Amino acid sequence: MKFDKSLARTVLMALGVVSFVIGVYQTVLQKDLGRNYWIFMVSLACWLPLNYWRQQDARRAKEAEVAQQVAELNRPKKQKKKGARR
């Protein structure tokens, strides 16, 4: 079975948003942030891998772009033949 990273990202994002909303609601309802701190930590634990994966994807894209630019610079240029004039 293959790991589907896009499904994991979707689930983590949804869980992070829902837990944050629940944390805010409970904090407003109970007027006590300390008792609901753990809910915000669940939300943060869901967002951390998402940010890490996003940074890795951006770094890979930048490395691929730089590699393509280097390949274009190192490509030998075609030289015109001196004797063939029309």
C-alpha contacts under 8 A as a table, 3 or more apart, distances in Angstrom:
res1	aa1	res2	aa2	distance
4	D	7	L	5.52
4	D	8	A	6.52
5	K	8	A	5.04
5	K	9	R	6.12
6	S	9	R	5.01
6	S	10	T	6.20
7	L	10	T	5.09
7	L	11	V	6.17
8	A	11	V	5.15
8	A	12	L	6.01
9	R	12	L	5.19
9	R	13	M	6.00
9	R	50	L	6.48
10	T	13	M	5.19
10	T	14	A	6.13
11	V	14	A	5.20
11	V	15	L	6.03
12	L	15	L	5.10
12	L	16	G	5.92
12	L	46	C	5.25
12	L	47	W	7.02
12	L	50	L	7.49
13	M	16	G	5.08
13	M	17	V	6.16
13	M	46	C	6.74
13	M	47	W	6.73
13	M	50	L	7.51
14	A	17	V	5.26
14	A	18	V	6.05
15	L	18	V	5.19
15	L	19	S	5.96
15	L	43	S	7.09
15	L	46	C	6.82
16	G	19	S	5.30
16	G	20	F	6.11
16	G	42	V	7.10
16	G	43	S	4.23
16	G	44	L	6.91
16	G	45	A	7.77
16	G	46	C	5.09
16	G	47	W	6.16
17	V	20	F	5.14
17	V	21	V	6.20
17	V	43	S	6.83
18	V	21	V	5.17
18	V	22	I	6.13
18	V	43	S	7.91
19	S	22	I	5.03
19	S	23	G	5.99
19	S	39	I	6.13
19	S	40	F	6.88
19	S	42	V	6.78
19	S	43	S	5.37
20	F	23	G	4.98
20	F	24	V	6.20
20	F	39	I	6.96
20	F	40	F	5.81
20	F	43	S	5.51
21	V	24	V	5.16
21	V	25	Y	6.13
22	I	25	Y	5.06
22	I	26	Q	6.04
22	I	39	I	7.56
23	G	26	Q	5.22
23	G	27	T	6.00
23	G	36	N	6.11
23	G	37	Y	7.72
23	G	39	I	5.38
23	G	40	F	5.94
24	V	27	T	5.09
24	V	28	V	6.15
25	Y	28	V	5.27
25	Y	29	L	6.01
26	Q	29	L	4.95
26	Q	30	Q	5.84
26	Q	31	K	7.83
26	Q	36	N	6.88
27	T	30	Q	5.31
27	T	31	K	5.24
27	T	32	D	5.45
27	T	33	L	5.38
27	T	36	N	6.30
28	V	31	K	5.07
28	V	32	D	7.50
32	D	35	R	5.98
32	D	36	N	7.10
33	L	36	N	5.29
33	L	37	Y	5.96
34	G	37	Y	5.22
35	R	38	W	7.52
36	N	39	I	5.51
36	N	40	F	7.01
37	Y	40	F	5.34
37	Y	41	M	6.43
38	W	41	M	4.92
38	W	42	V	6.32
39	I	42	V	5.15
39	I	43	S	6.46
40	F	43	S	4.98
40	F	44	L	6.20
41	M	44	L	4.88
41	M	45	A	6.01
42	V	45	A	5.04
42	V	46	C	6.34
43	S	46	C	5.21
43	S	47	W	6.42
44	L	47	W	5.07
44	L	48	L	6.16
45	A	48	L	5.52
45	A	49	P	7.48
46	C	49	P	6.54
46	C	50	L	7.20
47	W	50	L	5.18
47	W	51	N	6.33
48	L	51	N	5.31
48	L	52	Y	6.24
49	P	52	Y	4.93
49	P	53	W	6.02
50	L	53	W	5.25
50	L	54	R	6.11
51	N	54	R	5.04
51	N	55	Q	6.20
52	Y	55	Q	5.25
52	Y	56	Q	6.29
53	W	56	Q	5.03
53	W	57	D	6.15
54	R	57	D	5.15
54	R	58	A	6.23
55	Q	58	A	5.10
55	Q	59	R	6.14
56	Q	59	R	5.07
56	Q	60	R	6.15
57	D	60	R	5.12
57	D	61	A	6.15
58	A	61	A	5.12
58	A	62	K	6.19
59	R	62	K	5.10
59	R	63	E	6.12
60	R	63	E	5.05
60	R	64	A	6.13
61	A	64	A	5.12
61	A	65	E	6.18
62	K	65	E	5.03
62	K	66	V	6.20
63	E	66	V	5.13
63	E	67	A	6.05
64	A	67	A	5.02
64	A	68	Q	6.14
65	E	68	Q	5.15
65	E	69	Q	6.31
66	V	69	Q	5.05
66	V	70	V	6.16
67	A	70	V	5.09
67	A	71	A	6.11
68	Q	71	A	5.04
68	Q	72	E	6.24
69	Q	72	E	5.12
69	Q	73	L	6.27
70	V	73	L	5.07
70	V	74	N	6.15
71	A	74	N	5.14
71	A	75	R	6.11
72	E	75	R	5.28
81	K	84	A	5.84
82	K	85	R	7.52
